[in-house]
């Protein structure tokens, strides 16, 4: 459907920004329980950019509020989670929804080939909004039903002087990145493996963000096919690394 093509480029970029902010929401609440998992996951996370030359160590110190995870780190993560991220997220979400309402959703090729008078459509408000809200309510109720019999339990209080527990790992949403860095670390010992992994992640994000500028309508659709193959390759890589990460824990 190529929903990133003109005139929907900014919808693509705002959607990617919302995805990045959502992942930041997920990472920023790691430390708040301050149990073993929270402490060591947060300790590992800011150390990853430290492998980058020149600015890596400075970035890690800014995130932690010092050379180690401490009280200042908790304050920074709490402020990020409940104040800074919502203030950034809400206006970008409003802008994204406005773009969807302005340009509409991308059409399947079968619908795009029809005259505009014959295309099937529904108004964004209240029809589409009501359907979307209903799906969110169903998802929220399903999550509540699952959380009631299986509440998240706090682990033992974090001890900074104790070694990391055996088998500690991030949640599923960060497992592919975690496993990829482990694989690169085995192939390229030392900081080189982490630096290579971070560089490849950054390159993939940049390529994905620039797809609207690269995959314009071309004869034969060659660039469209390349963009699609890149998406399949990235998705397959994330799945393989995630599955491999859980197998490594056994």
Secondary structure in CASP SS format (residue, H / E / C, confidence):
PFRMAT SS
TARGET T0000
AUTHOR 0000-0000-0000
METHOD secondary structure of the structure
MODEL  1
X C 1.00
X C 1.00
X C 1.00
X C 1.00
X C 1.00
X C 1.00
X C 1.00
X C 1.00
X H 1.00
X H 1.00
X H 1.00
X H 1.00
X H 1.00
X H 1.00
X H 1.00
X H 1.00
X H 1.00
X H 1.00
X H 1.00
X H 1.00
X H 1.00
X H 1.00
X H 1.00
X H 1.00
X H 1.00
X H 1.00
X H 1.00
X H 1.00
X C 1.00
X C 1.00
X H 1.00
X H 1.00
X H 1.00
X C 1.00
X E 1.00
X H 1.00
X H 1.00
X H 1.00
X H 1.00
X H 1.00
X H 1.00
X H 1.00
X H 1.00
X H 1.00
X H 1.00
X H 1.00
X H 1.00
X H 1.00
X H 1.00
X H 1.00
X H 1.00
X C 1.00
X C 1.00
X C 1.00
X C 1.00
X H 1.00
X H 1.00
X H 1.00
X H 1.00
X H 1.00
X H 1.00
X H 1.00
X H 1.00
X H 1.00
X C 1.00
X C 1.00
X C 1.00
X C 1.00
X C 1.00
X C 1.00
X H 1.00
X H 1.00
X H 1.00
X H 1.00
X H 1.00
X H 1.00
X H 1.00
X H 1.00
X H 1.00
X H 1.00
X H 1.00
X H 1.00
X H 1.00
X H 1.00
X H 1.00
X H 1.00
X H 1.00
X H 1.00
X H 1.00
X H 1.00
X H 1.00
X H 1.00
X H 1.00
X H 1.00
X H 1.00
X H 1.00
X H 1.00
X H 1.00
X H 1.00
X H 1.00
X H 1.00
X H 1.00
X H 1.00
X C 1.00
X C 1.00
X C 1.00
X C 1.00
X C 1.00
X H 1.00
X H 1.00
X H 1.00
X H 1.00
X C 1.00
X C 1.00
X C 1.00
X H 1.00
X H 1.00
X H 1.00
X C 1.00
X C 1.00
X C 1.00
X C 1.00
X C 1.00
X H 1.00
X H 1.00
X H 1.00
X H 1.00
X H 1.00
X H 1.00
X H 1.00
X H 1.00
X H 1.00
X H 1.00
X H 1.00
X H 1.00
X H 1.00
X H 1.00
X H 1.00
X H 1.00
X H 1.00
X H 1.00
X H 1.00
X H 1.00
X H 1.00
X H 1.00
X H 1.00
X H 1.00
X H 1.00
X H 1.00
X C 1.00
X C 1.00
X C 1.00
X C 1.00
X C 1.00
X C 1.00
X C 1.00
X E 1.00
X C 1.00
X C 1.00
X C 1.00
X C 1.00
X C 1.00
X C 1.00
X C 1.00
X C 1.00
X C 1.00
X C 1.00
X C 1.00
X C 1.00
X C 1.00
X C 1.00
X H 1.00
X H 1.00
X H 1.00
X H 1.00
X H 1.00
X H 1.00
X H 1.00
X H 1.00
X H 1.00
X H 1.00
X H 1.00
X H 1.00
X H 1.00
X H 1.00
X H 1.00
X H 1.00
X C 1.00
X C 1.00
X C 1.00
X H 1.00
X H 1.00
X H 1.00
X H 1.00
X H 1.00
X H 1.00
X H 1.00
X H 1.00
X H 1.00
X H 1.00
X H 1.00
X H 1.00
X H 1.00
X H 1.00
X H 1.00
X H 1.00
X H 1.00
X H 1.00
X H 1.00
X C 1.00
X H 1.00
X H 1.00
X H 1.00
X H 1.00
X C 1.00
X C 1.00
X C 1.00
X C 1.00
X H 1.00
X H 1.00
X H 1.00
X H 1.00
X H 1.00
X H 1.00
X H 1.00
X H 1.00
X H 1.00
X H 1.00
X H 1.00
X H 1.00
X H 1.00
X H 1.00
X H 1.00
X H 1.00
X H 1.00
X H 1.00
X H 1.00
X H 1.00
X H 1.00
X H 1.00
X H 1.00
X H 1.00
X H 1.00
X H 1.00
X H 1.00
X H 1.00
X H 1.00
X H 1.00
X C 1.00
X C 1.00
END
